[in-house]
Amino acid sequence: MKFTNLLKVVAVLAMALNLQAKTIKDGVLTVATEGTYAPFTFYNDKNELVGYDVDIARAVAQKLNLKVEFLTAPWDAMLAAFDAGKADVVFNQVSITDERKKKYAFSVPYTVTFGAIITRKDNNDIKSFADLKGKKDADSATSNWAKVAVKYGAELVVTDSYAKSMELLISRRVDAVVRDNIVFYDFIKERPNAPVKIAASLDEKDYTAAAVKKNNAELAEQISNALNELSKDGKLEAISKSYFGKDVSK
């Protein structure tokens, strides 16, 4: 009898996890995401929505005792749909910025990134961002990372993709590629024998989190609690390592 009562208490507590989580549909967490941004959110060859952010969203919904549904669209359209109230939360590598805080409430971060200089393994000339002066950096003309490299005195060699930038680096046609660490980890996971390394990194970190409506701080708190639990039980680390080979969740 006591065991039965205990089960009832556990069931009530499980249901209570989402009592304050205001969602569009009862019992459902509707997640907005692009679906075209690998390895974070994309459709695999079986047309299944997968990715680092997608897997975390599913795990969070499970912790909250909610079913999960996804709304996928390109970035601008996806945010517009979210703003129009068609989704409860965005899981799509949304960086926490002062400007976005004016509009959205954020969960605790689930990704930590930093700017990195990628060089060939045999390059010992570049050990800091100051060493970029006079060196060739490959990137697209409008990339924010290209602006960082140029700020430190690098000469920009324009490419139209990260893949092409890395090929120029491997073939010694440029000295460096400046990007965030996660992009590098993804590249190395796909090409573990590539002769490249992170030669230097910026101290400043960038944090990405789940974004919810400003008037639904309760949901942000519930998601934060779920993320903290997922971190403690090692689930976030496991998801991260499955995509990047490293833990980028903290």
N, C-alpha and C positions, 0 to 999 in steps of 0.2 A: 504493500500500500504506500509506504514511504517512497519507494522507488517510482511509483506511478505519479505521485505528487511532484517529485523532483523533475520528472519528464515534462510535466505540465508547466512548471516554472521555467524550465529551459525553453520551451516552445514560446511562452509569453515573452521572454527576454529576446528571443530571436525576432519575433514580430515587432518588438519595440524598437529594434534597430532602425527601422524606416518610418517610424511614426511621425517624425519631424521633417522627413525628407519630402518636401512638396514636389511632386512630379506631374507631368502633363497627363499621363495615364496611370491610373491606380495600379500599383504593383509592378510598374515597368519603368526602367531608366532608359530614356531615349537619348542616345549619344550622337552628336554631330561630329563627323570626321571626313577627311577628303577621300580616302580610298584610293589615292593615286600617288602617295608619298611614301614609297618604300625606303627603308624597312619599317617605317612607323605605322603606316596604315595603307594597305594595298590589297588587291585581289590576286590570289595565287593562280596557278594554272588550272585549278579545279573550280575557279570562280568563287572561292571562299574568301571572305574578308578576314585578313590576318594582319599581323604587325605588332610591334612593341606596344604602341598606344592602345591598339585594339585589344590585345591580350590583357593589359592592365585594366581597361574599362570593363571587360568581362569579369575579371577577378573582383573588382570593386563592387559590381552589381551583385555578385554572389555573396559577398560579405554583408551587403545591405539587405539580403533576402529579397532581391528584386530580379525580375526578368530583364533582359537587355535587348533593345532594338537599336539599329543604326540608321542614321540618315547620312548618306554620302553625297557630296557635291564638291566641285572645285572651291578653293579657299574662300574667295569673295562671296560666292553663292551660298556656301556652307555657313559662313558667319551671318549672312543676311537672313537665312532661314532660322538660325539660332536666335538672332535678335527679334525675329518676328514671332517667337514663341513656339517654334515647331520642334525644338529639342530642349532637353533639360540641362545638358552639359556638353562641353567640347573637350574631347581628348584628341589633340592634334599638334603636339609640340608647341603649345602656346606659351611664349616667353612672358614671364611676369615683368611688367614695366609700370612705371608711375602713371603713364597715360592710360594704359588698359585698366589699372586699378580704379580709375574714375568711373569706368563703365561696368566692370565685372568684379565679382568676388572670386577668389582663387582658393584652391585646396593647398595643402602642403605640396612642395615640389616632388615630382617623381623622376625627374631627369636633371642632371647637373652637367653642363658643358663648359668648355673653355676654348679660347682661340689657340691654335697650335701651328707651328711651322713644320711642314713635312719636307724632308730632304731625302736624298739617297743615303743609304747606310754608310757609305764610304766618304761622305762629306763631313769633314771636321771643322770647316770654316764658319759655319753658322751655329752658334750656341745661344743666341739671344735675339730678340726682335731688332735690337740695335745693329746686329750683324747683317740685316737685310739691305742696308745701304749699298747701292751700286749693284745689287744682285738681281737676277731675273726671276720674277714671280709669274706663274701662269694662272689665269682666271678669266672669268667673263668681264666684260667692260663695266657692267653695272653692279657687280657683286660688292656687298659691304666688306667682305674680307679683302677684296682687291684694294679698296680704299684704305684699309688698315695697313696693308703691305706698302702701298705708295706713301702713306704718312711716315713710314719708317725709312723711306728712301729707296724702295725697290723700283725696278723698271718693270712695268706691266707688259706681259706677252698675252695678248687676248686670245681666248679660246671660247668655244660655245658650250662646253660641258666639263664637269669635274673629271670624267673618265679621260677626256683628251688632255686635260691639264696633267693628270698623273702619267699619261704616256709620254708627254714631253719631258717630265721629270725623270722618268726611268731611262729614257734615251739620252739624257744629259743635255737636252736643248734648253732647259731652264734650271735654275738652282734650287727653287723652292715652290711649294704650293701652300698657301695659308688658308686654312679652313678650321672648322671646329673638330674636336677630338672624336666625336661620335662618327662623323663621316669617314674619318681615317680608320676607326675600328671596323666599320662595316666593310671597307675596302679590303683590309687585311684578312678579315674572316673569309671573304670570297677568293682572295689571292694571297694565301699565307706565305708564299715564297717570294713575293715581290721585294726587291732590295731597297725598301724605304723605311723610314723611322720618324718619330716625332722628335725633332731636334730642340725645340723650345716651346714654352707655353706661356700664356698670359695669366697673371694672378687673378684677374677679374673673372668671376664665374657668371654663367647665365643659367637661370632656373626656369624650367617649364613645369606647368601644373594644369590641372583640370580647371576650366573656366565655367562659372555659372552666373546666372543673373544677379545683379547687385542686390535685388530685393529677396533673394533666396539664400541668404547666408547660412541658414540651417542646413541646406543641402551641401554646401561647401564644407561645413563642419563634419557632416556625416561622411562625406567622401574622404576628408582628411583622416578621420578616425579609422576608416577602412584601409587607407593607404599605410597608416602607421602600423596597423596590425599585419598587413601584408609584408611590410618591411621587417617586422620582428620575427615573423615565421619563415623568412627567407624566400618568399614567393617573388618579390620584386627582383631580387638578385638573380633568381633562377630564370625569370623571363628575360632580363637584361642579357645574361650570358648566352641565352639561346639565340639571340639576334646579333650580339656584338662581341661575344667572347670575353667580355669584361662587365663589371658592375658599374653602370652609369646612373644608377638611381640615387646615389648619394655622394 
